[in-house]
């Protein structure tokens, strides 16, 4: 009786006019605070744009003063610089916008510290949509109950990808959605067949199972970077460097350097035969040296707005826990960590199903993934793009925790194959993204930098 009375009193208090007035006042205060914060950020951006314009049009000491002030501000300096980059991107190709861009590039090339801080400020803006996209794609494919074909022609046209759900006992369940939109679960048996279920769906799934939520599927997502700016060649002016890159914009420098390497290494007749017979992708693996100012072809239209970086990268993603995969204090790499704020206990497993009489390949559950790499990157600061190339002599290192089962019978693979051989094979594939065939990452630069907004 005491509990019932307490519950009724609490309900009455919530419904009371005083509580409603207090709630409305609190909501109004929150809205006013958000408006004030937005106004302060807007005024701050305008003030820094004026400082940037003064450094652009004033003497050389103004640029050095602004760089020193941003460095003294610590991480906040990276936030300011990131906001200036986004503001200059929206300025188009006007004369003032061009001057602002040139000044920002000078600030970045003169301070590796500011490059690191700026990248750390922009990482949430770039990586948060990627994390959300992965979660949404997995949840949508599972909730639809429809396999996704892996190809339209060839061998892949006979295979499709499903996302199954695993219960606490390790059984896999396929979601079925009928024409009326009613959903139910059927046991997949790991073979993709439609035999009668030997078990009832777990009660945790619900009698009328709701859609699996996307939020919280990735429990932790971390990316850390440390950069070194590759300086331009000494004795070459900016105008000369720009002219050189623009003249070679339509030239295949990789084939040019590879053919020169073959000509210098082998006899003339043999070299000519090899130049004609070897495809470009294999030529890119030859042991020739690139010039220090080499730039991918897509970046040569505006070379003065591109930063060449030598970077250390550490990327980690966990589906099974919010605990970090590494000691955050061991490495001197600042970065971005996104930790799931919503609990989501759904365990989703990829299933490659065979169609048209082809055998199913099996299932794969990814629990955690970590990639360490030393790579070259060309950052087009204002067009929002990065070309990433892994080095020949230092391939990316992959460590993961996966569970792979083969075929209809779901035969488990030994750990030495799962965690070692497959990781080595994936790293070998990643090495194909080299300077001749860089990994192109398009970035949306259309909104304000918002640090640590997960």
C-alpha positions in Angstrom: 0.0 0.0 0.0 2.8 2.4 0.8 4.3 1.8 -2.7 1.0 2.4 -4.4 0.5 5.7 -2.4 4.0 6.8 -3.3 3.4 6.0 -7.0 0.1 7.9 -7.1 1.7 10.9 -5.3 4.5 11.0 -7.8 2.1 10.8 -10.8 0.0 13.6 -9.3 3.2 15.7 -8.9 4.1 15.2 -12.5 0.6 16.2 -13.6 0.5 19.2 -11.4 0.5 22.8 -12.9 3.7 23.6 -11.1 5.5 20.7 -12.7 4.2 21.7 -16.1 5.3 25.3 -15.7 8.7 24.2 -14.5 9.1 21.9 -17.5 8.1 24.6 -20.0 10.5 27.1 -18.3 13.3 24.6 -18.5 12.6 23.9 -22.2 12.5 27.6 -22.9 15.8 28.1 -21.1 17.4 25.2 -23.0 16.3 26.8 -26.3 17.6 30.2 -25.3 20.9 28.7 -24.3 21.3 26.9 -27.6 20.5 30.2 -29.4 23.1 32.0 -27.4 25.7 29.3 -28.0 25.0 29.4 -31.8 25.3 33.2 -31.7 28.6 33.0 -29.8 30.0 30.5 -32.3 28.8 32.6 -35.2 30.4 35.7 -33.8 33.6 33.8 -33.0 33.8 32.6 -36.6 33.3 36.1 -38.0 35.9 37.4 -35.6 38.5 34.8 -36.8 37.6 35.5 -40.4 38.6 39.1 -39.8 41.8 38.0 -38.2 42.4 35.8 -41.2 41.7 38.6 -43.6 44.1 40.9 -41.7 46.8 38.2 -41.9 46.1 37.7 -45.6 46.3 41.3 -46.7 48.8 42.5 -44.1 52.6 42.1 -43.7 54.2 38.7 -43.2 54.3 39.1 -39.4 50.5 38.9 -39.3 50.6 35.3 -40.6 53.2 34.3 -38.0 51.2 36.0 -35.2 48.0 34.2 -36.2 49.8 30.8 -36.4 51.4 31.4 -33.0 48.0 32.3 -31.5 46.3 29.2 -32.9 49.1 27.0 -31.5 48.8 28.5 -28.1 45.0 27.7 -28.0 45.7 24.0 -28.1 42.9 21.8 -29.3 40.6 24.8 -29.6 43.0 26.2 -32.2 42.3 23.1 -34.4 38.6 23.7 -34.0 39.0 27.3 -35.2 41.2 26.3 -38.1 38.6 23.6 -39.1 35.8 26.2 -39.0 37.9 28.6 -41.2 38.5 25.8 -43.7 34.7 25.1 -44.0 33.9 28.9 -44.2 36.5 29.3 -47.0 35.1 26.3 -48.8 31.7 28.1 -49.0 33.3 31.2 -50.4 33.5 29.9 -54.0 36.3 31.1 -56.3 36.2 34.8 -55.4 39.4 36.8 -55.0 38.9 37.0 -51.2 38.2 33.3 -50.9 41.3 32.5 -52.9 43.4 34.7 -50.7 41.9 33.1 -47.6 42.6 29.6 -48.9 46.2 30.5 -49.7 46.8 31.8 -46.2 45.2 28.8 -44.6 47.5 26.5 -46.6 50.5 28.6 -45.5 49.4 28.2 -41.9 49.1 24.5 -42.2 52.3 23.9 -44.1 54.2 25.9 -41.5 53.0 24.0 -38.5 52.6 20.2 -38.2 51.0 20.7 -34.8 48.2 22.7 -36.3 47.7 20.0 -39.0 47.3 17.3 -36.4 44.9 19.4 -34.3 42.9 20.4 -37.4 42.6 16.8 -38.5 41.5 15.7 -35.0 38.8 18.4 -35.1 37.6 17.3 -38.4 37.6 13.5 -37.7 34.2 13.5 -36.0 32.8 15.4 -39.0 34.2 12.8 -41.4 33.9 9.5 -39.4 30.5 9.8 -37.7 28.6 9.6 -40.9 30.7 6.5 -41.9 29.9 4.8 -38.6 26.2 5.5 -38.9 26.2 4.4 -42.5 27.6 1.0 -41.6 25.1 0.5 -38.7 22.2 1.6 -40.9 23.1 -0.7 -43.8 23.4 -3.7 -41.5 20.1 -3.1 -39.7 18.2 -2.3 -42.9 19.4 -5.4 -44.7 18.4 -7.5 -41.7 15.0 -5.9 -41.2 14.1 -6.1 -44.9 14.2 -9.9 -44.8 15.4 -9.8 -48.5 18.9 -11.0 -49.5 21.1 -8.5 -51.4 22.6 -9.9 -54.7 26.3 -9.6 -54.8 26.5 -9.1 -58.5 24.4 -8.8 -61.7 26.5 -11.0 -63.9 29.2 -13.6 -63.7 29.9 -15.8 -60.7 28.7 -13.2 -58.2 25.3 -13.2 -59.7 24.8 -16.7 -58.1 25.4 -15.4 -54.6 23.5 -13.1 -52.2 24.3 -11.6 -48.8 22.0 -11.9 -45.8 22.3 -10.5 -42.3 21.1 -13.0 -39.8 20.5 -12.6 -36.1 22.2 -14.8 -33.5 20.5 -15.8 -30.2 22.2 -16.5 -26.9 22.7 -20.2 -27.7 24.5 -19.5 -31.0 21.6 -20.3 -33.3 21.0 -18.1 -36.4 17.6 -16.7 -37.3 16.4 -15.2 -40.6 13.8 -12.4 -40.5 10.8 -12.8 -42.8 8.4 -10.0 -43.7 5.1 -10.9 -45.5 3.1 -8.7 -47.8 1.2 -7.1 -44.9 4.4 -6.0 -43.2 4.1 -8.6 -40.4 7.5 -9.9 -39.4 8.6 -13.2 -37.9 11.8 -15.2 -37.4 12.7 -18.5 -38.9 15.6 -20.6 -37.9 18.3 -20.4 -40.6 20.2 -23.6 -39.7 23.2 -22.0 -41.2 22.3 -23.5 -44.5 19.8 -21.0 -45.8 17.1 -23.7 -46.4 13.4 -23.4 -45.6 12.9 -26.5 -43.4 10.4 -26.4 -40.5 11.9 -24.8 -37.4 13.0 -27.2 -34.8 13.0 -24.4 -32.2 10.7 -21.5 -31.4 12.2 -18.0 -31.7 13.7 -16.7 -28.5 11.4 -14.7 -26.3 13.9 -11.8 -26.3 13.1 -11.3 -30.0 9.4 -10.7 -29.1 6.2 -12.3 -30.4 5.9 -9.5 -33.0 9.6 -8.7 -33.4 10.2 -5.0 -33.8 12.9 -3.8 -36.3 16.5 -4.1 -35.1 17.8 -0.7 -34.3 20.9 0.7 -36.0 22.1 2.7 -33.1 24.6 0.9 -30.8 25.5 -1.9 -33.2 29.0 -0.6 -33.3 29.9 -0.3 -29.6 33.2 1.7 -30.0 34.8 3.4 -33.0 38.2 5.0 -32.7 40.5 6.6 -35.2 43.8 8.2 -34.3 46.3 9.9 -36.6 49.7 11.5 -36.4 51.0 13.4 -39.4 54.2 14.8 -40.9 53.9 17.4 -43.7 56.0 16.5 -46.8 57.8 19.7 -47.6 58.0 20.8 -51.3 61.3 20.5 -53.1 63.8 23.1 -52.1 64.6 25.8 -54.6 61.3 25.4 -56.5 58.9 28.3 -56.2 55.1 27.8 -55.7 54.4 29.1 -59.2 56.9 26.6 -60.7 55.5 23.7 -58.7 51.9 24.6 -59.8 53.0 24.8 -63.4 54.8 21.5 -63.3 51.7 19.7 -61.8 49.2 21.3 -64.2 51.4 20.4 -67.2 51.4 16.7 -66.2 47.8 16.6 -65.2 46.9 14.3 -68.2 50.2 12.4 -68.1 50.4 8.9 -66.7 53.5 9.4 -64.5 53.4 5.9 -63.1 53.8 4.3 -66.6 56.4 6.9 -67.4 58.5 6.2 -64.4 58.1 2.4 -64.7 59.1 2.4 -68.4 62.1 4.5 -67.5 63.0 1.9 -64.7 62.7 -1.0 -67.2 64.8 0.8 -69.8 67.6 1.5 -67.2 67.5 -2.0 -65.8 67.2 -4.4 -68.7 68.6 -4.6 -72.3 66.9 -2.4 -74.8 65.0 -5.1 -76.7 63.8 -6.9 -73.5 62.9 -3.6 -71.9 60.7 -2.7 -74.9 58.9 -6.0 -74.8 58.3 -5.7 -71.1 57.0 -2.2 -71.4 54.4 -3.4 -73.8 53.5 -6.7 -72.1 53.3 -5.6 -68.4 50.0 -4.0 -67.4 49.9 -0.8 -65.5 48.9 -2.3 -62.2 52.0 -4.6 -62.2 54.2 -1.7 -63.3 53.1 0.2 -60.2 54.7 -2.6 -58.0 58.2 -2.2 -59.6 61.0 -0.9 -57.5 61.4 2.6 -58.9 61.5 5.8 -57.0 58.8 8.4 -57.1 59.8 12.1 -57.0 59.3 13.8 -53.7 56.5 16.1 -55.0 54.6 13.3 -56.7 50.8 13.8 -56.6 47.9 11.6 -57.9 46.5 12.7 -61.2 43.1 13.8 -59.7 44.9 16.2 -57.3 47.0 18.0 -59.9 44.4 20.6 -61.0 44.9 22.7 -57.9 48.2 21.5 -56.4 48.6 24.5 -54.1 45.5 23.5 -52.2 46.7 20.0 -51.6 48.7 18.9 -48.5 51.1 15.9 -48.9 51.2 14.0 -45.6 53.1 11.1 -44.2 50.8 9.8 -41.5 50.5 7.1 -38.9 46.9 5.8 -38.6 45.2 3.6 -36.1 41.6 2.6 -36.7 39.6 0.3 -34.4 36.0 -0.8 -34.4 34.2 -3.0 -31.9 30.8 -4.7 -32.2 31.1 -6.7 -28.9 32.1 -4.2 -26.2 32.7 -0.6 -25.5 36.2 -1.3 -24.1 39.2 0.0 -26.1 41.3 -2.4 -28.1 44.5 -0.7 -27.0 45.8 1.4 -24.2 44.9 5.0 -25.1 48.0 6.3 -23.2 50.6 4.1 -24.9 50.7 5.9 -28.3 51.1 9.6 -28.8 48.3 9.7 -31.3 45.4 12.1 -30.7 42.1 11.3 -32.3 38.4 10.6 -32.1 36.5 8.0 -30.2 32.8 7.4 -30.5 31.2 5.2 -27.8 27.7 3.9 -28.2 25.3 5.7 -25.8 22.4 3.3 -26.5 22.5 -0.4 -25.5 21.9 -2.8 -28.4 22.3 -6.5 -27.7 21.5 -7.6 -31.3 24.3 -9.9 -32.7 24.2 -9.7 -36.5 26.0 -12.2 -38.7 26.8 -12.0 -42.4 25.7 -15.0 -44.5 26.7 -15.6 -48.1 24.0 -17.7 -49.6 24.3 -19.7 -52.8 21.6 -19.5 -55.4 20.8 -21.4 -58.6 22.3 -24.6 -57.3 25.6 -23.0 -56.1 26.7 -23.9 -52.6 26.5 -21.4 -49.8 29.9 -20.1 -48.6 29.1 -19.7 -45.0 28.8 -17.1 -42.2 31.0 -14.4 -40.7 30.6 -12.6 -37.4 32.9 -9.6 -37.0 33.5 -8.8 -33.3 36.4 -6.4 -33.5 38.8 -4.9 -36.0 42.0 -2.9 -35.7 44.1 -1.5 -38.6 47.5 0.1 -38.1 49.1 1.6 -41.1 51.8 4.0 -42.1 50.6 5.7 -45.3 50.9 8.6 -47.6 48.0 10.9 -48.0 47.1 13.9 -50.2 44.5 16.1 -48.6 42.6 18.4 -50.9 41.8 20.8 -48.1 38.9 22.7 -49.7 37.4 20.2 -52.1 36.9 17.7 -49.3 38.9 14.7 -50.6 41.8 12.5 -49.4 43.8 10.1 -51.6 45.4 7.4 -49.4 48.3 5.2 -50.5 49.8 2.4 -48.4 53.6 2.0 -48.6 55.3 -1.0 -50.2 57.9 -1.5 -47.5 55.4 -1.1 -44.6 52.1 -2.8 -45.4 49.1 -2.2 -43.1 48.7 -4.5 -40.1 45.3 -6.0 -39.4 44.2 -7.6 -36.2 40.6 -8.8 -35.7 38.4 -11.2 -33.8 36.0 -12.9 -36.3 34.1 -16.2 -36.3 33.9 -17.8 -39.7 31.9 -21.0 -40.5 32.0 -22.7 -43.9 29.1 -24.0 -45.9 25.7 -25.4 -44.9 27.1 -27.3 -42.0 28.8 -24.2 -40.6 32.2 -25.8 -40.1 34.3 -23.6 -37.9 37.8 -22.5 -39.1 40.8 -22.9 -36.9 41.9 -19.7 -35.2 45.2 -19.7 -37.1 43.3 -19.3 -40.3 40.6 -17.0 -39.0 42.7 -14.5 -37.1 46.1 -14.8 -38.9 45.9 -16.0 -42.5 42.7 -14.0 -43.4 44.1 -10.9 -41.7 47.3 -11.3 -43.7 45.3 -11.8 -46.9 43.2 -8.7 -46.2 46.3 -6.7 -45.6 47.7 -7.9 -48.9 44.6 -6.7 -50.7 44.9 -3.3 -48.9 48.4 -2.9 -50.3 46.9 -2.7 -53.7 45.9 0.9 -52.8 49.3 2.4 -53.7 50.4 5.7 -55.3 49.3 4.5 -58.7 45.9 3.4 -57.4 45.2 5.4 -54.2 42.1 4.9 -52.1 39.9 8.0 -52.8 37.9 9.2 -49.8 35.3 11.9 -50.6 34.4 14.1 -47.6 31.3 16.2 -47.1 32.5 19.6 -46.0 29.1 21.2 -46.0 28.5 21.8 -42.3 30.2 23.2 -39.2 32.8 21.3 -37.3 31.2 19.8 -34.2 33.8 18.1 -32.0 32.9 14.9 -30.2 29.3 14.9 -31.2 28.5 11.2 -31.4 
